[in-house]
Amino acid sequence: MGLTAQDLEKDFPELVKEIKDLSKHLESGESKEFKNYKAVNYTSLIPLLIAGVQEQQTQMEEQKKILGTL
């Protein structure tokens, strides 16, 4: 939907976690290299998104005032 863990990690590294895929290891019992994946903590992202929308709303209201005076 437009966000990748790698992109988000640049600005908000605390919202990205690296995890290992243990599924194949558990199935086969063999010791192979694990694939690493990056996961986003979307729950912690919600307050940041709300703050961004609020900031945009404030800017739009200020611009409306300016346009009204013109």
Order of alpha helices (4+ residues) and beta strands (2+ residues): alpha-beta-alpha-beta-alpha
